């Protein structure tokens, strides 16, 4: 915008006894709006989505939800990410 510059990135920091390496990778976020549905010829069974939770015990818990179980390489992946527990101290 005119007043704010927004940047999404992932930062990885590797700390070693002799060296510290910091790498940042920008990524894009897009608000996806699906096209209107075409005429469906045959009724399909509702697709079950994927729901998984990963984390570090008593530190970080992240839950992922995706709309489908299978994706084509050209598909747009839609989903949600929930940060359920975040207890990480950042220096």
ZALO-912034 format. One record per residue: chain; x, y, z of N, C-alpha, C in turn. Coordinates in Angstrom, 2 decimals, always signed. Example, Ala and Ser with C-alpha at 12.3 -4.5 7.8 and 13.67 -1.06 7.14 Angstrom:
   chain      n_c1      n_c2      n_c3     ca_c1     ca_c2     ca_c3      c_c1      c_c2      c_c3
       A    +13.19     -5.69     +7.80    +12.30     -4.50     +7.80    +13.20     -3.30     +7.80
       A    +12.85     -2.25     +7.08    +13.67     -1.06     +7.14    +12.90     +0.03     +7.87
This chain:
   chain      n_c1      n_c2      n_c3     ca_c1     ca_c2     ca_c3      c_c1      c_c2      c_c3
       A     +0.80     -1.17     +0.00     +0.00     +0.00     +0.00     +0.85     +1.25     +0.00
       A     +0.20     +2.35     +0.20     +0.92     +3.62     +0.17     +1.64     +3.89     +1.49
       A     +1.09     +3.40     +2.60     +1.65     +3.73     +3.90     +2.41     +2.56     +4.55
       A     +2.16     +1.36     +4.07     +2.73     +0.18     +4.73     +3.31     -0.76     +3.68
       A     +4.44     -1.33     +3.98     +5.02     -2.36     +3.12     +5.00     -3.65     +3.93
       A     +4.34     -4.68     +3.39     +4.18     -5.94     +4.08     +5.02     -7.00     +3.38
       A     +5.70     -7.81     +4.17     +6.58     -8.84     +3.64     +6.37    -10.11     +4.43
       A     +6.11    -11.21     +3.72     +6.01    -12.52     +4.34     +7.29    -13.27     +4.05
       A     +7.90    -13.83     +5.07     +9.13    -14.58     +4.86     +9.32    -15.62     +5.95
       A    +10.17    -16.58     +5.66    +10.59    -17.59     +6.62    +12.07    -17.35     +6.87
       A    +12.45    -17.29     +8.14    +13.86    -17.08     +8.50    +14.36    -18.32     +9.24
       A    +15.48    -18.84     +8.77    +16.12    -19.99     +9.40    +17.46    -19.53     +9.93
       A    +17.72    -19.81    +11.20    +18.99    -19.46    +11.81    +19.67    -20.73    +12.29
       A    +20.88    -20.97    +11.80    +21.68    -22.10    +12.24    +22.83    -21.55    +13.07
       A    +22.86    -21.93    +14.33    +23.91    -21.45    +15.21    +24.87    -22.60    +15.49
       A    +26.11    -22.38    +15.14    +27.17    -23.35    +15.38    +28.20    -22.71    +16.28
       A    +29.09    -23.51    +16.81    +30.10    -22.97    +17.71    +31.06    -22.04    +16.98
       A    +31.24    -22.22    +15.68    +32.20    -21.40    +14.93    +31.54    -20.42    +13.97
       A    +30.21    -20.55    +13.75    +29.58    -19.71    +12.73    +28.07    -19.67    +12.96
       A    +27.46    -18.56    +12.61    +26.00    -18.44    +12.62    +25.55    -18.09    +11.21
       A    +24.62    -18.87    +10.69    +24.13    -18.67     +9.32    +22.64    -18.33     +9.39
       A    +22.26    -17.22     +8.77    +20.86    -16.79     +8.74    +20.43    -16.72     +7.28
       A    +19.32    -17.37     +6.96    +18.79    -17.39     +5.59    +17.32    -16.99     +5.64
       A    +16.93    -16.05     +4.78    +15.53    -15.63     +4.68    +15.01    -15.96     +3.29
       A    +13.78    -16.44     +3.23    +13.14    -16.75     +1.94    +11.77    -16.10     +1.92
       A    +11.56    -15.20     +0.98    +10.26    -14.55     +0.82     +9.27    -15.52     +0.18
       A     +8.00    -15.36     +0.50     +6.96    -16.12     -0.17     +5.74    -15.23     -0.32
       A     +4.90    -15.57     -1.28     +3.74    -14.76     -1.61     +2.49    -15.34     -0.98
       A     +1.58    -14.48     -0.60     +0.28    -14.88     -0.06     -0.77    -14.25     -0.96
       A     -1.71    -15.06     -1.40     -2.73    -14.57     -2.32     -4.10    -14.96     -1.79
       A     -5.02    -14.03     -1.84     -6.40    -14.34     -1.48     -7.05    -15.00     -2.68
       A     -7.34    -16.26     -2.54     -7.88    -17.05     -3.64     -9.40    -17.02     -3.60
       A    -10.02    -16.73     -4.73    -11.47    -16.78     -4.84    -11.81    -17.74     -5.97
       A    -12.47    -18.84     -5.64    -12.75    -19.85     -6.67    -13.72    -19.32     -7.71
       A    -13.59    -19.86     -8.92    -14.51    -19.52     -9.99    -15.86    -20.17     -9.72
       A    -16.94    -19.63    -10.26    -18.24    -20.27    -10.07    -18.22    -21.70    -10.60
       A    -18.88    -22.58     -9.89    -18.87    -24.00    -10.25    -19.61    -24.23    -11.56
       A    -19.10    -25.16    -12.34    -19.75    -25.55    -13.60    -20.86    -26.54    -13.28
       A    -21.60    -26.92    -14.29    -22.70    -27.87    -14.12    -22.11    -29.24    -13.81
       A    -22.57    -29.86    -12.74    -22.08    -31.17    -12.34    -22.99    -32.22    -12.95
       A    -22.40    -33.15    -13.69    -23.18    -34.17    -14.39    -23.59    -35.27    -13.43
       A    -22.64    -35.81    -12.70    -22.94    -36.91    -11.79    -22.59    -36.46    -10.37
       A    -23.40    -36.85     -9.40    -23.08    -36.47     -8.02    -21.80    -37.17     -7.57
       A    -20.94    -36.40     -6.94    -19.69    -36.95     -6.44    -19.79    -37.14     -4.93
       A    -19.02    -38.07     -4.43    -18.97    -38.25     -2.99    -18.18    -37.09     -2.40
       A    -18.59    -36.57     -1.27    -17.87    -35.44     -0.70    -16.44    -35.84     -0.35
       A    -15.50    -35.01     -0.76    -14.09    -35.31     -0.51    -13.74    -35.03     +0.95
       A    -13.07    -35.97     +1.54    -12.58    -35.78     +2.90    -11.29    -34.97     +2.84
       A    -11.15    -34.02     +3.69     -9.94    -33.21     +3.73     -8.88    -33.86     +4.60
       A     -7.75    -33.22     +4.67     -6.65    -33.68     +5.51     -6.57    -32.75     +6.71
       A     -6.41    -33.34     +7.88     -6.24    -32.57     +9.09     -5.11    -33.21     +9.87
       A     -4.04    -32.45    +10.15     -2.94    -33.02    +10.91     -2.39    -31.99    +11.88
       A     -1.81    -32.50    +12.92     -1.23    -31.64    +13.95     +0.21    -32.06    +14.17
       A     +1.09    -31.09    +14.15     +2.50    -31.34    +14.40     +2.97    -30.38    +15.47
       A     +4.07    -30.73    +16.11     +4.57    -29.81    +17.11     +5.68    -30.38    +17.95
       A     +6.10    -29.56    +18.88     +7.11    -29.91    +19.87     +6.40    -29.88    +21.21
       A     +6.57    -30.93    +21.97     +5.83    -31.10    +23.22     +6.00    -29.91    +24.14
       A     +4.90    -29.36    +24.63     +4.83    -28.22    +25.55     +5.52    -26.96    +25.02
       A     +5.68    -26.86    +23.70     +6.39    -25.72    +23.15     +5.66    -25.11    +21.96
       A     +5.35    -25.95    +20.98     +4.74    -25.45    +19.75     +3.82    -26.53    +19.19
       A     +2.57    -26.17    +18.91     +1.60    -27.08    +18.28     +0.96    -26.34    +17.13
       A     +1.04    -26.92    +15.94     +0.47    -26.32    +14.73     -0.48    -27.33    +14.11
       A     -1.67    -26.88    +13.75     -2.66    -27.75    +13.12     -2.89    -27.28    +11.68
       A     -2.85    -28.23    +10.74     -3.07    -27.95     +9.33     -4.38    -28.57     +8.89
       A     -5.15    -27.85     +8.10     -6.37    -28.39     +7.49     -6.34    -28.08     +6.00
       A     -6.54    -29.13     +5.18     -6.57    -28.97     +3.73     -7.90    -29.50     +3.21
       A     -8.36    -28.91     +2.10     -9.68    -29.23     +1.56     -9.76    -30.63     +0.95
       A     -8.68    -31.08     +0.32     -8.71    -32.36     -0.39     -7.58    -33.26     +0.11
       A     -7.70    -34.56     -0.23     -6.64    -35.50     +0.12     -5.60    -35.62     -0.99
       A     -6.02    -35.38     -2.23     -5.12    -35.51     -3.37     -5.14    -34.22     -4.17
       A     -3.99    -33.82     -4.64     -3.85    -32.61     -5.44     -3.10    -32.93     -6.73
       A     -3.47    -32.24     -7.79     -2.73    -32.29     -9.04     -1.61    -31.26     -8.94
       A     -0.56    -31.42     -9.74     +0.56    -30.47     -9.68     +0.14    -29.05    -10.01
       A     -0.93    -28.89    -10.80     -1.37    -27.55    -11.18     -2.50    -27.02    -10.29
       A     -2.90    -27.77     -9.28     -3.96    -27.33     -8.37     -3.47    -26.21     -7.46
       A     -4.41    -25.44     -6.99     -4.15    -24.46     -5.94     -4.47    -25.14     -4.61
       A     -3.53    -25.11     -3.70     -3.73    -25.76     -2.40     -4.38    -24.75     -1.46
       A     -5.57    -25.09     -1.01     -6.29    -24.25     -0.06     -6.28    -24.93     +1.29
       A     -6.09    -24.17     +2.31     -6.09    -24.77     +3.63     -6.01    -23.71     +4.72
       A     -5.94    -24.21     +5.93     -5.86    -23.32     +7.10     -4.74    -23.82     +8.00
       A     -4.08    -22.89     +8.66     -3.04    -23.22     +9.63     -3.43    -22.56    +10.95
       A     -3.47    -23.36    +12.00     -3.79    -22.86    +13.33     -2.59    -23.05    +14.24
       A     -2.17    -21.99    +14.92     -1.12    -22.09    +15.92     -1.82    -22.29    +17.27
       A     -1.82    -23.54    +17.73     -2.55    -23.87    +18.94     -1.80    -23.53    +20.20
       A     -0.49    -23.71    +20.18     +0.33    -23.41    +21.37     +1.66    -22.90    +20.89
       A     +2.04    -21.71    +21.35     +3.34    -21.15    +20.99     +4.00    -20.67    +22.26
       A     +5.03    -21.38    +22.67     +5.81    -20.99    +23.85     +7.29    -21.05    +23.49
       A     +7.66    -20.30    +22.49     +9.05    -20.28    +22.04     +9.61    -18.89    +22.34
       A    +10.75    -18.87    +23.00    +11.41    -17.61    +23.28    +12.30    -17.26    +22.10
       A    +12.13    -16.07    +21.57    +12.91    -15.60    +20.43    +13.90    -14.58    +20.92
       A    +15.15    -14.79    +20.56    +16.22    -13.88    +21.01    +16.29    -12.67    +20.10
